[in-house]
């Protein structure tokens, strides 16, 4: 059982050694988000490095209530 565990650990480690060979990023990636309105542009500045630029519109929904005295609306 120990031999199988050791062999599987060696195999997993050897596969991870080749995980980052070559260029891994795109030259430019544009993304538009409709759920939380905004845009994003990801720029590849190196073979494994990116720069992410984002602009979005943030808003907040509030469950509060307006506190206006009823006496302001009563004529008399």
mmCIF file of the N, C-alpha and C atoms, coordinates in Angstrom:
data_MODEL
# 
_entry.id   MODEL 
# 
loop_
_atom_site.group_PDB 
_atom_site.id 
_atom_site.type_symbol 
_atom_site.label_atom_id 
_atom_site.label_alt_id 
_atom_site.label_comp_id 
_atom_site.label_asym_id 
_atom_site.label_entity_id 
_atom_site.label_seq_id 
_atom_site.pdbx_PDB_ins_code 
_atom_site.Cartn_x 
_atom_site.Cartn_y 
_atom_site.Cartn_z 
_atom_site.occupancy 
_atom_site.B_iso_or_equiv 
_atom_site.pdbx_formal_charge 
_atom_site.auth_seq_id 
_atom_site.auth_comp_id 
_atom_site.auth_asym_id 
_atom_site.auth_atom_id 
_atom_site.pdbx_PDB_model_num 
ATOM 1   N N  . UNK A 1 1  ? 0.820   -1.192 0.000   1.00 0.00 ? 1  UNK A N  1 
ATOM 2   C CA . UNK A 1 1  ? 0.000   0.000  0.000   1.00 0.00 ? 1  UNK A CA 1 
ATOM 3   C C  . UNK A 1 1  ? 0.872   1.267  0.000   1.00 0.00 ? 1  UNK A C  1 
ATOM 4   N N  . UNK A 1 2  ? 1.988   1.215  0.758   1.00 0.00 ? 2  UNK A N  1 
ATOM 5   C CA . UNK A 1 2  ? 2.881   2.369  0.817   1.00 0.00 ? 2  UNK A CA 1 
ATOM 6   C C  . UNK A 1 2  ? 3.533   2.630  -0.533  1.00 0.00 ? 2  UNK A C  1 
ATOM 7   N N  . UNK A 1 3  ? 3.830   1.566  -1.275  1.00 0.00 ? 3  UNK A N  1 
ATOM 8   C CA . UNK A 1 3  ? 4.457   1.722  -2.585  1.00 0.00 ? 3  UNK A CA 1 
ATOM 9   C C  . UNK A 1 3  ? 3.502   2.398  -3.566  1.00 0.00 ? 3  UNK A C  1 
ATOM 10  N N  . UNK A 1 4  ? 2.232   2.035  -3.507  1.00 0.00 ? 4  UNK A N  1 
ATOM 11  C CA . UNK A 1 4  ? 1.235   2.634  -4.401  1.00 0.00 ? 4  UNK A CA 1 
ATOM 12  C C  . UNK A 1 4  ? 1.056   4.117  -4.068  1.00 0.00 ? 4  UNK A C  1 
ATOM 13  N N  . UNK A 1 5  ? 1.012   4.455  -2.792  1.00 0.00 ? 5  UNK A N  1 
ATOM 14  C CA . UNK A 1 5  ? 0.875   5.846  -2.372  1.00 0.00 ? 5  UNK A CA 1 
ATOM 15  C C  . UNK A 1 5  ? 2.093   6.660  -2.797  1.00 0.00 ? 5  UNK A C  1 
ATOM 16  N N  . UNK A 1 6  ? 3.277   6.103  -2.604  1.00 0.00 ? 6  UNK A N  1 
ATOM 17  C CA . UNK A 1 6  ? 4.496   6.795  -2.996  1.00 0.00 ? 6  UNK A CA 1 
ATOM 18  C C  . UNK A 1 6  ? 4.557   6.973  -4.511  1.00 0.00 ? 6  UNK A C  1 
ATOM 19  N N  . UNK A 1 7  ? 4.202   5.944  -5.255  1.00 0.00 ? 7  UNK A N  1 
ATOM 20  C CA . UNK A 1 7  ? 4.207   6.029  -6.718  1.00 0.00 ? 7  UNK A CA 1 
ATOM 21  C C  . UNK A 1 7  ? 3.204   7.065  -7.219  1.00 0.00 ? 7  UNK A C  1 
ATOM 22  N N  . UNK A 1 8  ? 2.007   7.099  -6.641  1.00 0.00 ? 8  UNK A N  1 
ATOM 23  C CA . UNK A 1 8  ? 1.006   8.090  -7.071  1.00 0.00 ? 8  UNK A CA 1 
ATOM 24  C C  . UNK A 1 8  ? 1.449   9.511  -6.706  1.00 0.00 ? 8  UNK A C  1 
ATOM 25  N N  . UNK A 1 9  ? 2.115   9.689  -5.572  1.00 0.00 ? 9  UNK A N  1 
ATOM 26  C CA . UNK A 1 9  ? 2.614   11.020 -5.194  1.00 0.00 ? 9  UNK A CA 1 
ATOM 27  C C  . UNK A 1 9  ? 3.703   11.480 -6.152  1.00 0.00 ? 9  UNK A C  1 
ATOM 28  N N  . UNK A 1 10 ? 4.583   10.575 -6.547  1.00 0.00 ? 10 UNK A N  1 
ATOM 29  C CA . UNK A 1 10 ? 5.649   10.918 -7.497  1.00 0.00 ? 10 UNK A CA 1 
ATOM 30  C C  . UNK A 1 10 ? 5.053   11.276 -8.850  1.00 0.00 ? 10 UNK A C  1 
ATOM 31  N N  . UNK A 1 11 ? 4.052   10.525 -9.300  1.00 0.00 ? 11 UNK A N  1 
ATOM 32  C CA . UNK A 1 11 ? 3.411   10.817 -10.576 1.00 0.00 ? 11 UNK A CA 1 
ATOM 33  C C  . UNK A 1 11 ? 2.711   12.183 -10.567 1.00 0.00 ? 11 UNK A C  1 
ATOM 34  N N  . UNK A 1 12 ? 1.997   12.479 -9.491  1.00 0.00 ? 12 UNK A N  1 
ATOM 35  C CA . UNK A 1 12 ? 1.318   13.782 -9.395  1.00 0.00 ? 12 UNK A CA 1 
ATOM 36  C C  . UNK A 1 12 ? 2.320   14.925 -9.380  1.00 0.00 ? 12 UNK A C  1 
ATOM 37  N N  . UNK A 1 13 ? 3.433   14.758 -8.689  1.00 0.00 ? 13 UNK A N  1 
ATOM 38  C CA . UNK A 1 13 ? 4.448   15.798 -8.638  1.00 0.00 ? 13 UNK A CA 1 
ATOM 39  C C  . UNK A 1 13 ? 5.093   16.001 -10.001 1.00 0.00 ? 13 UNK A C  1 
ATOM 40  N N  . UNK A 1 14 ? 5.341   14.926 -10.724 1.00 0.00 ? 14 UNK A N  1 
ATOM 41  C CA . UNK A 1 14 ? 5.987   15.053 -12.027 1.00 0.00 ? 14 UNK A CA 1 
ATOM 42  C C  . UNK A 1 14 ? 5.063   15.733 -13.043 1.00 0.00 ? 14 UNK A C  1 
ATOM 43  N N  . UNK A 1 15 ? 3.749   15.528 -12.948 1.00 0.00 ? 15 UNK A N  1 
ATOM 44  C CA . UNK A 1 15 ? 2.816   16.217 -13.837 1.00 0.00 ? 15 UNK A CA 1 
ATOM 45  C C  . UNK A 1 15 ? 2.763   17.708 -13.540 1.00 0.00 ? 15 UNK A C  1 
ATOM 46  N N  . UNK A 1 16 ? 2.892   18.087 -12.284 1.00 0.00 ? 16 UNK A N  1 
ATOM 47  C CA . UNK A 1 16 ? 2.838   19.497 -11.936 1.00 0.00 ? 16 UNK A CA 1 
ATOM 48  C C  . UNK A 1 16 ? 4.107   20.251 -12.336 1.00 0.00 ? 16 UNK A C  1 
ATOM 49  N N  . UNK A 1 17 ? 5.187   19.555 -12.611 1.00 0.00 ? 17 UNK A N  1 
ATOM 50  C CA . UNK A 1 17 ? 6.414   20.221 -13.040 1.00 0.00 ? 17 UNK A CA 1 
ATOM 51  C C  . UNK A 1 17 ? 6.269   20.877 -14.410 1.00 0.00 ? 17 UNK A C  1 
ATOM 52  N N  . UNK A 1 18 ? 5.395   20.352 -15.247 1.00 0.00 ? 18 UNK A N  1 
ATOM 53  C CA . UNK A 1 18 ? 5.206   20.858 -16.599 1.00 0.00 ? 18 UNK A CA 1 
ATOM 54  C C  . UNK A 1 18 ? 3.970   21.726 -16.721 1.00 0.00 ? 18 UNK A C  1 
ATOM 55  N N  . UNK A 1 19 ? 3.386   22.144 -15.626 1.00 0.00 ? 19 UNK A N  1 
ATOM 56  C CA . UNK A 1 19 ? 2.121   22.874 -15.656 1.00 0.00 ? 19 UNK A CA 1 
ATOM 57  C C  . UNK A 1 19 ? 2.273   24.294 -16.186 1.00 0.00 ? 19 UNK A C  1 
ATOM 58  N N  . UNK A 1 20 ? 3.443   24.914 -16.088 1.00 0.00 ? 20 UNK A N  1 
ATOM 59  C CA . UNK A 1 20 ? 3.576   26.318 -16.466 1.00 0.00 ? 20 UNK A CA 1 
ATOM 60  C C  . UNK A 1 20 ? 4.657   26.539 -17.522 1.00 0.00 ? 20 UNK A C  1 
ATOM 61  N N  . UNK A 1 21 ? 4.737   25.666 -18.473 1.00 0.00 ? 21 UNK A N  1 
ATOM 62  C CA . UNK A 1 21 ? 5.687   25.851 -19.568 1.00 0.00 ? 21 UNK A CA 1 
ATOM 63  C C  . UNK A 1 21 ? 5.056   26.698 -20.659 1.00 0.00 ? 21 UNK A C  1 
ATOM 64  N N  . UNK A 1 22 ? 5.826   27.592 -21.258 1.00 0.00 ? 22 UNK A N  1 
ATOM 65  C CA . UNK A 1 22 ? 5.331   28.401 -22.367 1.00 0.00 ? 22 UNK A CA 1 
ATOM 66  C C  . UNK A 1 22 ? 4.482   29.567 -21.897 1.00 0.00 ? 22 UNK A C  1 
ATOM 67  N N  . UNK A 1 23 ? 3.959   30.289 -22.862 1.00 0.00 ? 23 UNK A N  1 
ATOM 68  C CA . UNK A 1 23 ? 3.125   31.462 -22.573 1.00 0.00 ? 23 UNK A CA 1 
ATOM 69  C C  . UNK A 1 23 ? 1.733   31.003 -22.144 1.00 0.00 ? 23 UNK A C  1 
ATOM 70  N N  . UNK A 1 24 ? 1.260   31.475 -21.000 1.00 0.00 ? 24 UNK A N  1 
ATOM 71  C CA . UNK A 1 24 ? 0.000   31.035 -20.437 1.00 0.00 ? 24 UNK A CA 1 
ATOM 72  C C  . UNK A 1 24 ? -1.102  32.085 -20.506 1.00 0.00 ? 24 UNK A C  1 
ATOM 73  N N  . UNK A 1 25 ? -0.788  33.308 -20.914 1.00 0.00 ? 25 UNK A N  1 
ATOM 74  C CA . UNK A 1 25 ? -1.781  34.383 -20.882 1.00 0.00 ? 25 UNK A CA 1 
ATOM 75  C C  . UNK A 1 25 ? -2.056  34.896 -22.290 1.00 0.00 ? 25 UNK A C  1 
ATOM 76  N N  . UNK A 1 26 ? -3.228  35.484 -22.455 1.00 0.00 ? 26 UNK A N  1 
ATOM 77  C CA . UNK A 1 26 ? -3.611  36.102 -23.723 1.00 0.00 ? 26 UNK A CA 1 
ATOM 78  C C  . UNK A 1 26 ? -3.005  37.503 -23.805 1.00 0.00 ? 26 UNK A C  1 
ATOM 79  N N  . UNK A 1 27 ? -2.923  38.057 -25.016 1.00 0.00 ? 27 UNK A N  1 
ATOM 80  C CA . UNK A 1 27 ? -2.405  39.418 -25.191 1.00 0.00 ? 27 UNK A CA 1 
ATOM 81  C C  . UNK A 1 27 ? -3.364  40.444 -24.616 1.00 0.00 ? 27 UNK A C  1 
ATOM 82  N N  . UNK A 1 28 ? -4.650  40.256 -24.812 1.00 0.00 ? 28 UNK A N  1 
ATOM 83  C CA . UNK A 1 28 ? -5.649  41.174 -24.285 1.00 0.00 ? 28 UNK A CA 1 
ATOM 84  C C  . UNK A 1 28 ? -6.982  40.469 -24.196 1.00 0.00 ? 28 UNK A C  1 
ATOM 85  N N  . UNK A 1 29 ? -7.692  40.658 -23.088 1.00 0.00 ? 29 UNK A N  1 
ATOM 86  C CA . UNK A 1 29 ? -8.972  40.002 -22.882 1.00 0.00 ? 29 UNK A CA 1 
ATOM 87  C C  . UNK A 1 29 ? -9.954  41.042 -22.369 1.00 0.00 ? 29 UNK A C  1 
ATOM 88  N N  . UNK A 1 30 ? -11.025 41.280 -23.121 1.00 0.00 ? 30 UNK A N  1 
ATOM 89  C CA . UNK A 1 30 ? -12.061 42.243 -22.740 1.00 0.00 ? 30 UNK A CA 1 
ATOM 90  C C  . UNK A 1 30 ? -13.271 41.477 -22.236 1.00 0.00 ? 30 UNK A C  1 
ATOM 91  N N  . UNK A 1 31 ? -13.846 41.948 -21.120 1.00 0.00 ? 31 UNK A N  1 
ATOM 92  C CA . UNK A 1 31 ? -14.971 41.261 -20.510 1.00 0.00 ? 31 UNK A CA 1 
ATOM 93  C C  . UNK A 1 31 ? -16.006 42.296 -20.070 1.00 0.00 ? 31 UNK A C  1 
ATOM 94  N N  . UNK A 1 32 ? -17.282 42.050 -20.365 1.00 0.00 ? 32 UNK A N  1 
ATOM 95  C CA . UNK A 1 32 ? -18.373 42.914 -19.917 1.00 0.00 ? 32 UNK A CA 1 
ATOM 96  C C  . UNK A 1 32 ? -19.252 42.126 -18.961 1.00 0.00 ? 32 UNK A C  1 
ATOM 97  N N  . UNK A 1 33 ? -19.565 42.725 -17.827 1.00 0.00 ? 33 UNK A N  1 
ATOM 98  C CA . UNK A 1 33 ? -20.386 42.082 -16.818 1.00 0.00 ? 33 UNK A CA 1 
ATOM 99  C C  . UNK A 1 33 ? -21.732 42.799 -16.764 1.00 0.00 ? 33 UNK A C  1 
ATOM 100 N N  . UNK A 1 34 ? -22.818 42.065 -16.991 1.00 0.00 ? 34 UNK A N  1 
ATOM 101 C CA . UNK A 1 34 ? -24.142 42.678 -16.996 1.00 0.00 ? 34 UNK A CA 1 
ATOM 102 C C  . UNK A 1 34 ? -24.843 42.587 -15.646 1.00 0.00 ? 34 UNK A C  1 
ATOM 103 N N  . UNK A 1 35 ? -24.485 41.617 -14.821 1.00 0.00 ? 35 UNK A N  1 
ATOM 104 C CA . UNK A 1 35 ? -25.136 41.454 -13.523 1.00 0.00 ? 35 UNK A CA 1 
ATOM 105 C C  . UNK A 1 35 ? -24.787 42.608 -12.583 1.00 0.00 ? 35 UNK A C  1 
ATOM 106 N N  . UNK A 1 36 ? -23.521 42.893 -12.423 1.00 0.00 ? 36 UNK A N  1 
ATOM 107 C CA . UNK A 1 36 ? -23.053 44.074 -11.706 1.00 0.00 ? 36 UNK A CA 1 
ATOM 108 C C  . UNK A 1 36 ? -22.382 44.919 -12.789 1.00 0.00 ? 36 UNK A C  1 
ATOM 109 N N  . UNK A 1 37 ? -23.080 45.899 -13.348 1.00 0.00 ? 37 UNK A N  1 
ATOM 110 C CA . UNK A 1 37 ? -22.617 46.558 -14.580 1.00 0.00 ? 37 UNK A CA 1 
ATOM 111 C C  . UNK A 1 37 ? -21.174 47.051 -14.503 1.00 0.00 ? 37 UNK A C  1 
ATOM 112 N N  . UNK A 1 38 ? -20.398 46.607 -15.487 1.00 0.00 ? 38 UNK A N  1 
ATOM 113 C CA . UNK A 1 38 ? -19.008 47.010 -15.534 1.00 0.00 ? 38 UNK A CA 1 
ATOM 114 C C  . UNK A 1 38 ? -18.278 46.346 -16.681 1.00 0.00 ? 38 UNK A C  1 
ATOM 115 N N  . UNK A 1 39 ? -17.063 46.801 -16.892 1.00 0.00 ? 39 UNK A N  1 
ATOM 116 C CA . UNK A 1 39 ? -16.196 46.238 -17.921 1.00 0.00 ? 39 UNK A CA 1 
ATOM 117 C C  . UNK A 1 39 ? -14.833 45.946 -17.313 1.00 0.00 ? 39 UNK A C  1 
ATOM 118 N N  . UNK A 1 40 ? -14.127 45.008 -17.936 1.00 0.00 ? 40 UNK A N  1 
ATOM 119 C CA . UNK A 1 40 ? -12.815 44.614 -17.460 1.00 0.00 ? 40 UNK A CA 1 
ATOM 120 C C  . UNK A 1 40 ? -11.928 44.338 -18.661 1.00 0.00 ? 40 UNK A C  1 
ATOM 121 N N  . UNK A 1 41 ? -10.661 44.723 -18.560 1.00 0.00 ? 41 UNK A N  1 
ATOM 122 C CA . UNK A 1 41 ? -9.686  44.437 -19.607 1.00 0.00 ? 41 UNK A CA 1 
ATOM 123 C C  . UNK A 1 41 ? -8.448  43.847 -18.948 1.00 0.00 ? 41 UNK A C  1 
ATOM 124 N N  . UNK A 1 42 ? -8.074  42.667 -19.372 1.00 0.00 ? 42 UNK A N  1 
ATOM 125 C CA . UNK A 1 42 ? -6.904  41.990 -18.821 1.00 0.00 ? 42 UNK A CA 1 
ATOM 126 C C  . UNK A 1 42 ? -5.800  42.008 -19.870 1.00 0.00 ? 42 UNK A C  1 
ATOM 127 N N  . UNK A 1 43 ? -4.684  42.601 -19.517 1.00 0.00 ? 43 UNK A N  1 
ATOM 128 C CA . UNK A 1 43 ? -3.572  42.792 -20.433 1.00 0.00 ? 43 UNK A CA 1 
ATOM 129 C C  . UNK A 1 43 ? -2.416  41.893 -20.015 1.00 0.00 ? 43 UNK A C  1 
ATOM 130 N N  . UNK A 1 44 ? -1.922  41.081 -20.944 1.00 0.00 ? 44 UNK A N  1 
ATOM 131 C CA . UNK A 1 44 ? -0.777  40.227 -20.661 1.00 0.00 ? 44 UNK A CA 1 
ATOM 132 C C  . UNK A 1 44 ? 0.506   41.045 -20.741 1.00 0.00 ? 44 UNK A C  1 
ATOM 133 N N  . UNK A 1 45 ? 1.215   41.177 -19.615 1.00 0.00 ? 45 UNK A N  1 
ATOM 134 C CA . UNK A 1 45 ? 2.441   41.979 -19.602 1.00 0.00 ? 45 UNK A CA 1 
ATOM 135 C C  . UNK A 1 45 ? 3.690   41.117 -19.525 1.00 0.00 ? 45 UNK A C  1 
ATOM 136 N N  . UNK A 1 46 ? 3.509   39.818 -19.398 1.00 0.00 ? 46 UNK A N  1 
ATOM 137 C CA . UNK A 1 46 ? 4.626   38.885 -19.361 1.00 0.00 ? 46 UNK A CA 1 
ATOM 138 C C  . UNK A 1 46 ? 4.138   37.521 -19.789 1.00 0.00 ? 46 UNK A C  1 
ATOM 139 N N  . UNK A 1 47 ? 5.002   36.533 -19.712 1.00 0.00 ? 47 UNK A N  1 
ATOM 140 C CA . UNK A 1 47 ? 4.589   35.197 -20.134 1.00 0.00 ? 47 UNK A CA 1 
ATOM 141 C C  . UNK A 1 47 ? 3.622   34.556 -19.139 1.00 0.00 ? 47 UNK A C  1 
ATOM 142 N N  . UNK A 1 48 ? 3.688   34.979 -17.872 1.00 0.00 ? 48 UNK A N  1 
ATOM 143 C CA . UNK A 1 48 ? 2.800   34.424 -16.846 1.00 0.00 ? 48 UNK A CA 1 
ATOM 144 C C  . UNK A 1 48 ? 2.204   35.507 -15.955 1.00 0.00 ? 48 UNK A C  1 
ATOM 145 N N  . UNK A 1 49 ? 2.216   36.757 -16.421 1.00 0.00 ? 49 UNK A N  1 
ATOM 146 C CA . UNK A 1 49 ? 1.758   37.882 -15.609 1.00 0.00 ? 49 UNK A CA 1 
ATOM 147 C C  . UNK A 1 49 ? 0.726   38.699 -16.377 1.00 0.00 ? 49 UNK A C  1 
ATOM 148 N N  . UNK A 1 50 ? -0.325  39.119 -15.680 1.00 0.00 ? 50 UNK A N  1 
ATOM 149 C CA . UNK A 1 50 ? -1.351  39.950 -16.304 1.00 0.00 ? 50 UNK A CA 1 
ATOM 150 C C  . UNK A 1 50 ? -1.601  41.198 -15.473 1.00 0.00 ? 50 UNK A C  1 
ATOM 151 N N  . UNK A 1 51 ? -2.140  42.198 -16.126 1.00 0.00 ? 51 UNK A N  1 
ATOM 152 C CA . UNK A 1 51 ? -2.572  43.424 -15.474 1.00 0.00 ? 51 UNK A CA 1 
ATOM 153 C C  . UNK A 1 51 ? -4.061  43.550 -15.741 1.00 0.00 ? 51 UNK A C  1 
ATOM 154 N N  . UNK A 1 52 ? -4.860  43.640 -14.690 1.00 0.00 ? 52 UNK A N  1 
ATOM 155 C CA . UNK A 1 52 ? -6.308  43.665 -14.816 1.00 0.00 ? 52 UNK A CA 1 
ATOM 156 C C  . UNK A 1 52 ? -6.822  45.074 -14.529 1.00 0.00 ? 52 UNK A C  1 
ATOM 157 N N  . UNK A 1 53 ? -7.516  45.679 -15.492 1.00 0.00 ? 53 UNK A N  1 
ATOM 158 C CA . UNK A 1 53 ? -8.107  47.004 -15.343 1.00 0.00 ? 53 UNK A CA 1 
ATOM 159 C C  . UNK A 1 53 ? -9.622  46.845 -15.341 1.00 0.00 ? 53 UNK A C  1 
ATOM 160 N N  . UNK A 1 54 ? -10.289 47.432 -14.337 1.00 0.00 ? 54 UNK A N  1 
ATOM 161 C CA . UNK A 1 54 ? -11.736 47.280 -14.212 1.00 0.00 ? 54 UNK A CA 1 
ATOM 162 C C  . UNK A 1 54 ? -12.402 48.626 -13.974 1.00 0.00 ? 54 UNK A C  1 
ATOM 163 N N  . UNK A 1 55 ? -13.595 48.766 -14.508 1.00 0.00 ? 55 UNK A N  1 
ATOM 164 C CA . UNK A 1 55 ? -14.465 49.901 -14.215 1.00 0.00 ? 55 UNK A CA 1 
ATOM 165 C C  . UNK A 1 55 ? -15.869 49.344 -14.045 1.00 0.00 ? 55 UNK A C  1 
ATOM 166 N N  . UNK A 1 56 ? -16.513 49.696 -12.956 1.00 0.00 ? 56 UNK A N  1 
ATOM 167 C CA . UNK A 1 56 ? -17.849 49.161 -12.722 1.00 0.00 ? 56 UNK A CA 1 
ATOM 168 C C  . UNK A 1 56 ? -18.711 50.201 -12.022 1.00 0.00 ? 56 UNK A C  1 
ATOM 169 N N  . UNK A 1 57 ? -19.997 49.966 -12.083 1.00 0.00 ? 57 UNK A N  1 
ATOM 170 C CA . UNK A 1 57 ? -20.974 50.831 -11.454 1.00 0.00 ? 57 UNK A CA 1 
ATOM 171 C C  . UNK A 1 57 ? -21.523 50.097 -10.243 1.00 0.00 ? 57 UNK A C  1 
ATOM 172 N N  . UNK A 1 58 ? -21.255 50.625 -9.070  1.00 0.00 ? 58 UNK A N  1 
ATOM 173 C CA . UNK A 1 58 ? -21.726 49.993 -7.855  1.00 0.00 ? 58 UNK A CA 1 
ATOM 174 C C  . UNK A 1 58 ? -22.965 50.698 -7.333  1.00 0.00 ? 58 UNK A C  1 
ATOM 175 N N  . UNK A 1 59 ? -23.887 49.919 -6.837  1.00 0.00 ? 59 UNK A N  1 
ATOM 176 C CA . UNK A 1 59 ? -25.088 50.481 -6.234  1.00 0.00 ? 59 UNK A CA 1 
ATOM 177 C C  . UNK A 1 59 ? -25.479 49.604 -5.064  1.00 0.00 ? 59 UNK A C  1 
ATOM 178 N N  . UNK A 1 60 ? -26.302 50.176 -4.213  1.00 0.00 ? 60 UNK A N  1 
ATOM 179 C CA . UNK A 1 60 ? -26.693 49.464 -3.007  1.00 0.00 ? 60 UNK A CA 1 
ATOM 180 C C  . UNK A 1 60 ? -28.203 49.492 -2.878  1.00 0.00 ? 60 UNK A C  1 
ATOM 181 N N  . UNK A 1 61 ? -28.774 48.349 -2.587  1.00 0.00 ? 61 UNK A N  1 
ATOM 182 C CA . UNK A 1 61 ? -30.190 48.272 -2.306  1.00 0.00 ? 61 UNK A CA 1 
ATOM 183 C C  . UNK A 1 61 ? -30.359 48.275 -0.796  1.00 0.00 ? 61 UNK A C  1 
ATOM 184 N N  . UNK A 1 62 ? -31.249 49.113 -0.325  1.00 0.00 ? 62 UNK A N  1 
ATOM 185 C CA . UNK A 1 62 ? -31.409 49.324 1.091   1.00 0.00 ? 62 UNK A CA 1 
ATOM 186 C C  . UNK A 1 62 ? -32.819 48.918 1.496   1.00 0.00 ? 62 UNK A C  1 
ATOM 187 N N  . UNK A 1 63 ? -32.947 48.178 2.550   1.00 0.00 ? 63 UNK A N  1 
ATOM 188 C CA . UNK A 1 63 ? -34.249 47.723 3.021   1.00 0.00 ? 63 UNK A CA 1 
ATOM 189 C C  . UNK A 1 63 ? -34.839 48.635 4.084   1.00 0.00 ? 63 UNK A C  1 
ATOM 190 N N  . UNK A 1 64 ? -34.320 49.850 4.218   1.00 0.00 ? 64 UNK A N  1 
ATOM 191 C CA . UNK A 1 64 ? -34.804 50.771 5.245   1.00 0.00 ? 64 UNK A CA 1 
ATOM 192 C C  . UNK A 1 64 ? -36.146 51.378 4.902   1.00 0.00 ? 64 UNK A C  1 
ATOM 193 N N  . UNK A 1 65 ? -36.645 52.184 5.794   1.00 0.00 ? 65 UNK A N  1 
ATOM 194 C CA . UNK A 1 65 ? -37.916 52.849 5.560   1.00 0.00 ? 65 UNK A CA 1 
ATOM 195 C C  . UNK A 1 65 ? -37.747 54.352 5.731   1.00 0.00 ? 65 UNK A C  1 
ATOM 196 N N  . UNK A 1 66 ? -38.629 55.096 5.125   1.00 0.00 ? 66 UNK A N  1 
ATOM 197 C CA . UNK A 1 66 ? -38.610 56.546 5.239   1.00 0.00 ? 66 UNK A CA 1 
ATOM 198 C C  . UNK A 1 66 ? -39.424 56.920 6.471   1.00 0.00 ? 66 UNK A C  1 
ATOM 199 N N  . UNK A 1 67 ? -38.847 57.714 7.320   1.00 0.00 ? 67 UNK A N  1 
ATOM 200 C CA . UNK A 1 67 ? -39.504 58.086 8.566   1.00 0.00 ? 67 UNK A CA 1 
ATOM 201 C C  . UNK A 1 67 ? -40.045 59.509 8.442   1.00 0.00 ? 67 UNK A C  1 
ATOM 202 N N  . UNK A 1 68 ? -41.291 59.627 7.978   1.00 0.00 ? 68 UNK A N  1 
ATOM 203 C CA . UNK A 1 68 ? -41.955 60.919 7.848   1.00 0.00 ? 68 UNK A CA 1 
ATOM 204 C C  . UNK A 1 68 ? -43.166 60.916 8.775   1.00 0.00 ? 68 UNK A C  1 
ATOM 205 N N  . UNK A 1 69 ? -43.268 61.886 9.672   1.00 0.00 ? 69 UNK A N  1 
ATOM 206 C CA . UNK A 1 69 ? -44.419 61.920 10.589  1.00 0.00 ? 69 UNK A CA 1 
ATOM 207 C C  . UNK A 1 69 ? -45.726 62.147 9.809   1.00 0.00 ? 69 UNK A C  1 
ATOM 208 N N  . UNK A 1 70 ? -46.764 61.440 10.224  1.00 0.00 ? 70 UNK A N  1 
ATOM 209 C CA . UNK A 1 70 ? -48.059 61.568 9.577   1.00 0.00 ? 70 UNK A CA 1 
ATOM 210 C C  . UNK A 1 70 ? -48.630 62.968 9.792   1.00 0.00 ? 70 UNK A C  1 
ATOM 211 N N  . UNK A 1 71 ? -48.248 63.640 10.846  1.00 0.00 ? 71 UNK A N  1 
ATOM 212 C CA . UNK A 1 71 ? -48.797 64.967 11.131  1.00 0.00 ? 71 UNK A CA 1 
ATOM 213 C C  . UNK A 1 71 ? -48.452 65.980 10.024  1.00 0.00 ? 71 UNK A C  1 
ATOM 214 N N  . UNK A 1 72 ? -47.421 65.708 9.233   1.00 0.00 ? 72 UNK A N  1 
ATOM 215 C CA . UNK A 1 72 ? -47.084 66.586 8.125   1.00 0.00 ? 72 UNK A CA 1 
ATOM 216 C C  . UNK A 1 72 ? -48.138 66.534 7.020   1.00 0.00 ? 72 UNK A C  1 
ATOM 217 N N  . UNK A 1 73 ? -48.920 65.457 6.967   1.00 0.00 ? 73 UNK A N  1 
ATOM 218 C CA . UNK A 1 73 ? -49.885 65.269 5.902   1.00 0.00 ? 73 UNK A CA 1 
ATOM 219 C C  . UNK A 1 73 ? -51.317 65.542 6.337   1.00 0.00 ? 73 UNK A C  1 
ATOM 220 N N  . UNK A 1 74 ? -51.553 65.710 7.607   1.00 0.00 ? 74 UNK A N  1 
ATOM 221 C CA . UNK A 1 74 ? -52.905 65.955 8.092   1.00 0.00 ? 74 UNK A CA 1 
ATOM 222 C C  . UNK A 1 74 ? -53.199 67.443 8.025   1.00 0.00 ? 74 UNK A C  1 
ATOM 223 N N  . UNK A 1 75 ? -54.315 67.752 7.364   1.00 0.00 ? 75 UNK A N  1 
ATOM 224 C CA . UNK A 1 75 ? -54.733 69.149 7.257   1.00 0.00 ? 75 UNK A CA 1 
ATOM 225 C C  . UNK A 1 75 ? -55.477 69.541 8.529   1.00 0.00 ? 75 UNK A C  1 
ATOM 226 N N  . UNK A 1 76 ? -55.203 70.696 9.016   1.00 0.00 ? 76 UNK A N  1 
ATOM 227 C CA . UNK A 1 76 ? -56.029 71.126 10.119  1.00 0.00 ? 76 UNK A CA 1 
ATOM 228 C C  . UNK A 1 76 ? -55.393 71.953 11.138  1.00 0.00 ? 76 UNK A C  1 
# 
